[in-house]
Amino acid sequence: MEFVSPTYGRLSFERMFQQLVGYMQEQPDQRYHLIIGTDSLLGDDTCFVTAVVVHRVGRGGRYFYHKFRNRKIESLRQRILYETSLSLETASQLSAELAKNGYSELPVEIHLDVGDRGETKRVIREVVGMVQGSGYAAVTKPDSYGASKVADRETGKSSPRARTAVRRPAALKGSAAGE
């Protein structure tokens, strides 16, 4: 599994883990949380992004992400369940490595791209149960920034190019270029 870091570029899982631990070792007296969240973007296929965030509480953090495309999954419920399973799989791999390296007490949170408003409210209990049943803390909107901000950003939904493409037709309305 390959990860990308805005700071270090493309990394294997092992190198990503080394960078994550190295970041915590820079200031070992600080408190850290490990956050995993997945988001998806539906197009001709489905783009999934799983973000791994190491949060130095009150002092910022670093993130890494894994991005891949899968067949088109139109069902919102199925996409949310798959996002949750991808986050749990990544959390499990990281937890195993953390335990081997003396970080078994590091709090791990799974950030879910669901909330009690909107279409996702129908699956919130199910995915929170999946996460808690796996032994992790479940965080939902509006507090689930690992999924709803970090992973979302890397799907391309919030990229400047994507925003421009969405705004452009409105900006051209009534102009000679838009007629």
C-alpha positions in Angstrom: 0.0 0.0 0.0 1.4 3.4 -1.0 0.9 6.6 0.9 1.5 10.2 -0.1 2.8 12.9 2.2 2.6 16.6 1.2 6.0 16.9 3.0 7.8 13.6 1.9 6.1 12.6 -1.3 5.3 8.9 -2.1 6.0 6.5 0.7 5.5 2.8 1.4 3.4 1.8 4.4 6.7 1.1 6.3 8.2 4.5 5.4 5.0 6.3 6.3 5.0 4.6 9.7 8.6 5.6 10.2 7.8 9.2 9.5 4.8 9.1 11.8 6.8 7.7 14.7 9.7 10.1 13.9 7.3 13.0 14.2 6.2 11.9 17.6 9.8 11.3 18.7 10.7 14.9 17.8 8.7 16.1 20.8 8.0 13.0 23.0 6.7 15.0 25.9 3.6 16.1 23.9 0.3 14.4 23.6 -0.6 12.7 20.3 -3.7 11.3 18.7 -3.8 9.1 15.6 -6.7 9.8 13.4 -7.8 7.7 10.4 -10.6 8.8 8.1 -11.8 7.9 4.6 -13.8 9.8 2.1 -14.9 9.1 -1.5 -15.8 10.9 -4.6 -18.3 9.4 -7.1 -17.6 10.0 -10.8 -17.2 7.5 -13.7 -15.7 5.3 -10.9 -15.3 5.9 -7.2 -12.2 7.5 -5.8 -11.4 6.6 -2.2 -8.9 8.4 0.0 -7.8 7.2 3.4 -6.0 9.8 5.5 -3.7 9.1 8.4 -3.3 12.1 10.7 -0.9 12.3 13.6 -2.1 15.2 15.7 0.2 16.8 18.2 -2.6 18.1 20.5 -2.7 21.8 20.5 0.4 22.0 18.2 -0.7 20.9 14.7 0.2 17.6 13.0 1.1 15.7 9.9 -0.9 13.7 7.5 -0.5 11.0 4.9 -3.0 9.5 2.5 -3.7 6.5 0.3 -5.8 7.1 -2.8 -7.2 4.6 -5.2 -10.1 4.2 -7.6 -12.7 1.4 -7.6 -15.7 0.5 -9.6 -18.6 3.0 -9.4 -20.5 2.5 -6.1 -23.7 4.5 -6.5 -25.3 3.4 -3.2 -24.4 6.0 -0.5 -24.9 3.3 2.2 -22.5 0.9 0.4 -19.9 3.7 -0.1 -20.0 4.7 3.6 -19.7 1.1 4.8 -16.7 0.6 2.4 -15.1 3.9 3.7 -15.5 2.6 7.2 -14.0 -0.7 6.4 -11.0 0.9 4.7 -10.4 3.1 7.8 -10.7 0.1 10.1 -8.2 -1.9 7.9 -5.7 0.9 8.0 -6.2 1.4 11.8 -5.7 -2.3 12.4 -2.4 -2.3 10.4 -1.2 0.9 12.2 -2.2 -0.4 15.7 -0.2 -3.6 15.2 2.9 -1.7 14.2 2.4 0.8 17.1 2.1 -2.1 19.6 5.4 -3.6 18.2 7.1 -0.2 18.6 6.0 0.8 22.1 3.1 3.0 21.2 0.2 0.7 22.1 -1.3 3.4 24.4 -1.6 6.0 21.6 -5.3 7.0 21.2 -6.6 6.0 17.8 -9.7 7.6 16.4 -11.7 6.7 13.3 -13.3 9.8 11.8 -16.4 8.9 9.9 -17.9 11.1 7.1 -21.4 10.8 8.6 -23.5 13.0 10.7 -27.0 13.2 12.3 -28.1 15.6 9.5 -28.4 14.8 5.8 -28.4 11.6 3.9 -25.8 9.8 6.0 -27.9 9.9 9.2 -29.4 6.6 8.2 -26.1 4.7 8.5 -24.6 6.5 11.5 -25.5 3.9 14.1 -24.3 1.1 11.9 -20.8 2.5 11.2 -20.3 3.9 14.7 -21.1 0.3 16.0 -18.6 -1.2 13.5 -15.9 1.1 14.7 -16.6 0.8 18.4 -17.0 -3.0 18.1 -13.5 -3.0 16.6 -12.1 -1.2 19.7 -11.6 2.3 18.3 -13.2 5.6 19.1 -15.7 6.8 16.5 -15.9 10.5 15.7 -18.7 11.8 13.4 -19.5 15.2 11.8 -19.0 18.0 12.6 -15.9 16.8 14.5 -14.6 14.2 12.0 -12.1 16.4 10.2 -9.9 13.4 9.4 -12.6 12.3 6.9 -14.6 15.4 6.2 -11.6 17.8 5.7 -8.3 16.0 5.2 -9.4 12.9 3.1 -12.1 15.0 1.4 -9.4 17.5 0.3 -7.4 14.8 -1.4 -10.3 13.3 -3.3 -10.3 16.4 -5.4 -13.7 17.6 -4.2 -12.2 20.7 -2.6 -9.3 21.4 -4.9 -9.0 24.9 -6.4 -9.4 23.3 -9.9 -12.6 21.6 -8.9 -14.0 24.7 -7.3 -13.2 26.7 -10.4 -14.9 24.2 -12.6 -18.0 24.4 -10.5 -18.1 28.2 -10.4 -17.1 28.9 -14.0 -20.5 28.4 -15.7 -22.1 30.9 -13.2 -19.3 33.4 -13.7 -19.7 33.3 -17.5 -23.5 33.8 -17.4 -24.5 36.8 -19.3 -21.0 37.4 -20.7 -20.1 37.1 -24.4 -18.0 34.0 -23.6 -21.0 32.3 -21.9 -23.5 33.0 -24.6 
